[in-house]
Amino acid sequence: MESTSEHIVENAQPALPIEDADSAARLAKATERAEFGLDGLVSDVDIPRGTVVLAATPIGNTADASARLIALMEGADIVAAEDTRRLYALANRLGIRVPGRVVAYHDHNERDKADGLLDQVEQGATVLVVSDAGMPTINDPGLAIVRRAIDRGLPVTCAPGPSAVLDALCLSGLPTDRFCYEGFLPRKHSERVQHLRALKSERRTIVFYETLHRIAESMADLLDVFGPNRKMALCRELTKDYEQIRRGTIAEIRQSVTDDPPRGEMVLVIAGASEEEADAAAPATLSIEDLAVLAVDRAQEDNLRIKDAISQVVAEHPLSDGSLANRKQVYNAVLAMKG
């Protein structure tokens, strides 16, 4: 996520002349709200005092902002925003102002800021926490203040709304009754492969985030670990004008990424393992000594050097967490067998 400065910005939303295009847009939004009765909904929203409120913001379509979000932006005493510039940009698009104190609250400072914000909650303030897009705490800041509020016995609530995870899951066409959300795939190839191996026998639908810069590498690793035929969906630019859902097998989606590289933010939804796949992928519980015996047999049968046989056997029998056994330990066990 984009980092922001840590200083507090108070009442910093710029005042724009009425002839300015942004001001005209705000006026148009205000007129639209009045026409469709949104003002009435906003005015009916209760602003909880002495409470932390996590609020979901639009993930791409401003029209997804709820009346409750608008009321909280207008009525909170303090708004803790992942990026203050994006907060004000959203307010301008919605045709509203943010009169409360605005605090930069992001990955790099959320632990340090949490208790200071909660001190204000203890004194009766409403602290609204928002991220750039979606729900705070879901791959975004917010967890630190929730945990500290629980520790201190202070109330926390949510104003729910847009979610890329749920949107992608619903649009994927894959089972939604049981799923697991895995966040972003690891950046490093070795860590990513280990993580995917650990999920190979997962029966639930699996949801990942991925970036434009790593999607090709991640698709190659998905193909290697899960095979070509597992169903999946690649969902990009959700709720935006250029929203796109690519559905097919892992092999088909990987080819589409090669032929037509996707842009924008992406959510990957992978079908869970079938019963047969889960059984086949169940990690073997082999000890170091078991691996040593297999390596000796492999070396004799295939006329291999023992170190090459060990490498093959270890690669074929990952541990339950997806990692591989220590080859040096297996080699030492082979030496011990030979006496």
C-alpha positions as CSV (number, residue, x, y, z in Angstrom):
1,M,0.0,0.0,0.0
2,E,1.1,3.5,-0.6
3,S,2.9,5.1,2.4
4,T,1.9,8.5,3.8
5,S,3.5,10.9,6.2
6,E,2.8,10.4,9.9
7,H,1.8,13.9,10.9
8,I,-1.7,14.9,11.7
9,V,-3.6,16.9,9.1
10,E,-6.4,18.9,10.6
11,N,-9.3,20.3,8.5
12,A,-7.0,20.2,5.5
13,Q,-9.6,19.5,2.8
14,P,-9.1,22.4,0.4
15,A,-11.8,24.9,-0.1
16,L,-12.6,25.3,-3.8
17,P,-14.4,28.2,-5.5
18,I,-17.9,27.4,-6.9
19,E,-16.7,27.8,-10.4
20,D,-14.1,25.2,-10.0
21,A,-14.9,21.9,-11.6
22,D,-14.4,19.9,-8.4
23,S,-16.8,22.2,-6.5
24,A,-19.3,21.9,-9.3
25,A,-19.0,18.1,-9.1
26,R,-19.6,18.3,-5.3
27,L,-22.7,20.4,-5.9
28,A,-24.0,17.9,-8.5
29,K,-23.4,15.1,-6.1
30,A,-25.3,17.0,-3.3
31,T,-28.2,17.6,-5.7
32,E,-28.2,13.9,-6.7
33,R,-28.2,12.9,-3.0
34,A,-31.2,15.1,-2.3
35,E,-33.1,13.8,-5.3
36,F,-32.7,10.2,-4.4
37,G,-33.3,10.6,-0.7
38,L,-29.7,9.7,0.3
39,D,-29.6,12.8,2.6
40,G,-32.4,11.3,4.6
41,L,-30.6,8.0,5.0
42,V,-27.4,9.8,6.0
43,S,-29.1,11.9,8.6
44,D,-30.7,8.8,10.1
45,V,-27.3,7.2,10.7
46,D,-26.3,7.0,14.4
47,I,-22.7,8.0,15.0
48,P,-21.5,5.9,17.9
49,R,-19.6,7.9,20.4
50,G,-16.6,6.6,22.3
51,T,-16.2,3.9,19.6
52,V,-13.7,2.8,17.0
53,V,-15.5,2.2,13.6
54,L,-13.9,0.3,10.8
55,A,-15.5,1.3,7.6
56,A,-15.3,-0.2,4.1
57,T,-14.6,2.2,1.3
58,P,-15.3,1.7,-2.5
59,I,-12.8,-0.6,-4.2
60,G,-13.3,1.0,-7.6
61,N,-16.8,2.4,-8.0
62,T,-17.6,5.5,-5.9
63,A,-21.3,4.7,-6.1
64,D,-20.7,1.7,-3.8
65,A,-20.2,4.1,-0.9
66,S,-22.9,3.5,1.7
67,A,-25.0,6.2,3.5
68,R,-23.4,5.0,6.7
69,L,-19.9,5.6,5.3
70,I,-20.8,9.1,4.2
71,A,-22.4,9.9,7.6
72,L,-19.3,8.6,9.4
73,M,-16.9,10.6,7.2
74,E,-19.0,13.7,7.9
75,G,-19.6,13.0,11.6
76,A,-16.5,11.3,13.1
77,D,-14.3,13.3,15.5
78,I,-11.2,11.7,14.1
79,V,-10.6,9.9,10.8
80,A,-7.6,7.5,10.7
81,A,-6.9,7.1,7.0
82,E,-4.3,4.9,5.2
83,D,-3.7,7.8,2.7
84,T,-5.1,11.2,3.6
85,R,-5.0,12.3,0.0
86,R,-7.2,9.4,-1.2
87,L,-9.6,10.1,1.7
88,Y,-10.1,13.7,0.5
89,A,-10.3,12.6,-3.1
90,L,-13.2,10.2,-2.1
91,A,-14.9,13.0,-0.2
92,N,-14.7,15.3,-3.2
93,R,-16.2,12.6,-5.4
94,L,-19.0,12.1,-2.9
95,G,-19.7,15.8,-2.6
96,I,-19.0,15.9,1.1
97,R,-16.5,17.5,3.5
98,V,-14.5,15.8,6.3
99,P,-14.7,18.2,9.2
100,G,-13.0,15.9,11.8
101,R,-9.3,15.7,12.5
102,V,-7.6,13.5,9.9
103,V,-4.7,11.3,10.9
104,A,-2.4,9.4,8.6
105,Y,-2.7,5.8,9.8
106,H,-0.8,3.2,7.7
107,D,1.3,0.0,7.9
108,H,4.4,1.9,9.1
109,N,2.8,3.7,12.1
110,E,-0.4,1.9,13.1
111,R,1.1,0.3,16.2
112,D,2.5,3.6,17.4
113,K,-0.7,5.5,16.7
114,A,-3.2,3.0,18.1
115,D,-3.1,3.9,21.8
116,G,-3.2,7.6,21.2
117,L,-6.3,7.2,19.1
118,L,-7.8,5.0,21.8
119,D,-7.1,7.6,24.5
120,Q,-9.5,9.9,22.5
121,V,-12.1,7.1,22.3
122,E,-11.9,6.8,26.1
123,Q,-12.9,10.5,26.2
124,G,-15.9,9.9,24.0
125,A,-14.5,10.5,20.5
126,T,-15.7,8.6,17.4
127,V,-12.6,7.3,15.6
128,L,-13.3,6.2,12.0
129,V,-10.6,3.9,10.4
130,V,-10.6,3.7,6.6
131,S,-8.1,2.2,4.1
132,D,-7.5,3.2,0.5
133,A,-10.1,0.7,-0.7
134,G,-12.1,-2.1,1.0
135,M,-12.3,-3.0,4.6
136,P,-9.5,-2.1,7.1
137,T,-7.6,-5.1,8.5
138,I,-8.0,-7.2,5.3
139,N,-4.5,-6.7,3.9
140,D,-4.8,-3.1,5.2
141,P,-4.1,-1.3,8.4
142,G,-6.5,-1.7,11.3
143,L,-5.6,-4.8,13.2
144,A,-3.4,-3.0,15.7
145,I,-6.1,-0.7,16.9
146,V,-8.7,-3.5,17.0
147,R,-6.4,-5.6,19.2
148,R,-5.6,-2.7,21.5
149,A,-9.2,-1.7,21.8
150,I,-10.1,-5.3,22.8
151,D,-7.2,-5.3,25.4
152,R,-8.5,-2.0,26.8
153,G,-12.1,-2.9,26.8
154,L,-13.2,-0.2,24.3
155,P,-16.0,-0.8,21.8
156,V,-15.2,-1.5,18.1
157,T,-17.7,-1.9,15.3
158,C,-17.8,-2.2,11.5
159,A,-19.6,-0.3,8.8
160,P,-19.4,-3.1,6.2
161,G,-19.2,-2.6,2.4
162,P,-17.2,-3.4,-0.7
163,S,-14.9,-6.4,-0.6
164,A,-12.7,-7.6,-3.5
165,V,-12.4,-11.0,-1.9
166,L,-16.2,-11.6,-1.7
167,D,-16.8,-10.0,-5.1
168,A,-14.3,-12.3,-6.8
169,L,-15.5,-15.4,-5.0
170,C,-19.1,-14.7,-6.1
171,L,-18.2,-14.0,-9.7
172,S,-15.8,-16.9,-10.0
173,G,-18.5,-19.6,-10.5
174,L,-16.6,-21.8,-8.0
175,P,-18.1,-23.2,-4.7
176,T,-18.7,-20.4,-2.1
177,D,-19.9,-22.5,0.8
178,R,-16.4,-23.1,2.1
179,F,-13.4,-21.0,1.2
180,C,-10.1,-19.8,2.6
181,Y,-8.5,-16.4,2.0
182,E,-4.7,-16.5,1.8
183,G,-3.9,-12.8,1.1
184,F,-1.0,-12.0,-1.2
185,L,1.1,-14.9,-2.4
186,P,4.8,-14.7,-1.2
187,R,7.1,-12.6,-3.4
188,K,10.0,-15.0,-3.5
189,H,9.7,-18.1,-5.8
190,S,10.8,-20.6,-3.2
191,E,8.5,-19.3,-0.5
192,R,5.6,-19.1,-3.0
193,V,6.1,-22.7,-4.1
194,Q,6.3,-23.9,-0.5
195,H,3.1,-22.0,0.4
196,L,1.3,-23.5,-2.6
197,R,2.5,-27.0,-1.8
198,A,1.0,-26.7,1.6
199,L,-2.4,-25.8,0.0
200,K,-2.3,-28.6,-2.6
201,S,-4.7,-30.8,-0.7
202,E,-7.0,-27.9,0.5
203,R,-10.6,-28.9,-0.2
204,R,-12.0,-25.4,0.1
205,T,-12.0,-22.7,-2.6
206,I,-8.8,-20.7,-2.3
207,V,-8.6,-16.9,-2.7
208,F,-5.4,-14.9,-3.3
209,Y,-4.4,-11.4,-4.1
210,E,-1.7,-10.9,-6.7
211,T,0.0,-7.9,-8.4
212,L,0.5,-7.0,-12.0
213,H,4.3,-7.4,-11.6
214,R,4.2,-11.0,-10.3
215,I,1.2,-12.5,-12.0
216,A,3.1,-14.4,-14.7
217,E,5.5,-16.0,-12.2
218,S,2.7,-16.9,-9.9
219,M,0.7,-18.5,-12.7
220,A,3.7,-20.6,-13.6
221,D,4.0,-21.8,-10.0
222,L,0.3,-22.5,-9.8
223,L,0.6,-24.7,-12.9
224,D,3.6,-26.5,-11.5
225,V,2.0,-27.2,-8.1
226,F,-1.7,-27.7,-8.8
227,G,-1.4,-29.0,-12.4
228,P,-3.1,-27.8,-15.6
229,N,-6.7,-28.9,-15.0
230,R,-7.7,-27.3,-11.7
231,K,-10.5,-24.7,-12.3
232,M,-9.8,-21.1,-11.4
233,A,-10.8,-17.5,-12.1
234,L,-8.7,-14.4,-12.5
235,C,-10.7,-11.3,-11.5
236,R,-9.3,-7.8,-12.3
237,E,-10.5,-4.2,-11.9
238,L,-13.5,-5.3,-9.8
239,T,-16.5,-2.9,-9.8
240,K,-14.7,-0.6,-12.3
241,D,-15.6,0.1,-15.9
242,Y,-13.0,-2.4,-17.2
243,E,-13.9,-5.2,-14.8
244,Q,-12.9,-8.5,-16.3
245,I,-13.3,-12.1,-15.1
246,R,-11.2,-14.8,-16.8
247,R,-12.5,-18.3,-16.0
248,G,-11.0,-21.6,-17.1
249,T,-8.4,-24.1,-16.1
250,I,-5.0,-23.1,-14.6
251,A,-3.4,-23.9,-17.9
252,E,-5.9,-21.8,-19.8
253,I,-5.6,-18.8,-17.5
254,R,-1.8,-19.0,-17.5
255,Q,-1.9,-18.9,-21.3
256,S,-4.2,-16.0,-21.3
257,V,-1.8,-14.1,-19.0
258,T,1.0,-14.8,-21.5
259,D,-1.1,-13.8,-24.5
260,D,-2.9,-10.8,-23.0
261,P,-1.1,-9.6,-19.8
262,P,-3.7,-8.3,-17.4
263,R,-3.5,-4.9,-15.8
264,G,-4.7,-3.5,-12.5
265,E,-5.4,-5.2,-9.2
266,M,-6.2,-8.9,-9.4
267,V,-7.9,-11.5,-7.3
268,L,-7.2,-15.2,-8.0
269,V,-9.8,-17.8,-7.1
270,I,-8.7,-21.4,-7.2
271,A,-11.0,-24.5,-7.0
272,G,-10.4,-26.7,-4.0
273,A,-8.9,-30.1,-4.4
274,S,-11.2,-33.0,-5.3
275,E,-11.2,-36.0,-3.0
276,E,-8.9,-37.8,-5.3
277,E,-6.5,-34.8,-5.5
278,A,-6.6,-34.3,-1.8
279,D,-5.7,-38.0,-1.1
280,A,-2.9,-37.9,-3.7
281,A,-1.5,-34.7,-2.3
282,A,-1.6,-35.8,1.3
283,P,2.0,-35.3,2.5
284,A,3.9,-38.5,3.3
285,T,4.9,-38.6,6.9
286,L,8.4,-40.0,6.1
287,S,11.2,-39.7,8.7
288,I,14.8,-38.8,7.8
289,E,15.6,-42.5,8.0
290,D,12.8,-43.4,5.7
291,L,14.0,-40.9,3.1
292,A,17.5,-42.3,3.5
293,V,16.3,-45.8,2.7
294,L,14.4,-44.6,-0.4
295,A,17.5,-42.7,-1.5
296,V,19.7,-45.7,-1.3
297,D,17.2,-47.8,-3.2
298,R,16.9,-45.1,-5.9
299,A,20.6,-44.7,-6.3
300,Q,21.0,-48.5,-6.8
301,E,18.1,-48.9,-9.1
302,D,18.8,-45.9,-11.3
303,N,22.6,-45.9,-11.1
304,L,22.7,-42.4,-9.5
305,R,25.1,-40.7,-7.2
306,I,23.7,-40.9,-3.7
307,K,23.5,-37.1,-3.5
308,D,21.4,-36.9,-6.7
309,A,19.1,-39.7,-5.4
310,I,18.7,-37.8,-2.1
311,S,17.7,-34.6,-4.0
312,Q,15.1,-36.5,-6.0
313,V,13.6,-38.3,-3.0
314,V,13.4,-35.2,-0.9
315,A,11.7,-33.2,-3.7
316,E,9.1,-36.0,-4.1
317,H,8.2,-36.1,-0.4
318,P,7.5,-32.6,0.9
319,L,6.7,-32.2,4.6
320,S,3.2,-31.3,5.8
321,D,3.9,-27.5,5.7
322,G,5.1,-27.7,2.1
323,S,8.8,-27.4,2.9
324,L,11.4,-30.0,2.1
325,A,13.5,-32.2,4.4
326,N,17.1,-31.2,5.0
327,R,19.2,-33.1,2.4
328,K,22.3,-33.0,4.7
329,Q,20.4,-34.8,7.4
330,V,19.2,-37.4,4.9
331,Y,22.8,-37.8,3.7
332,N,24.1,-38.3,7.3
333,A,21.4,-40.9,7.8
334,V,22.6,-42.8,4.7
335,L,26.2,-42.7,6.0
336,A,24.9,-44.1,9.3
337,M,23.1,-46.9,7.5
338,K,26.3,-47.9,5.8
339,G,28.0,-48.0,9.1
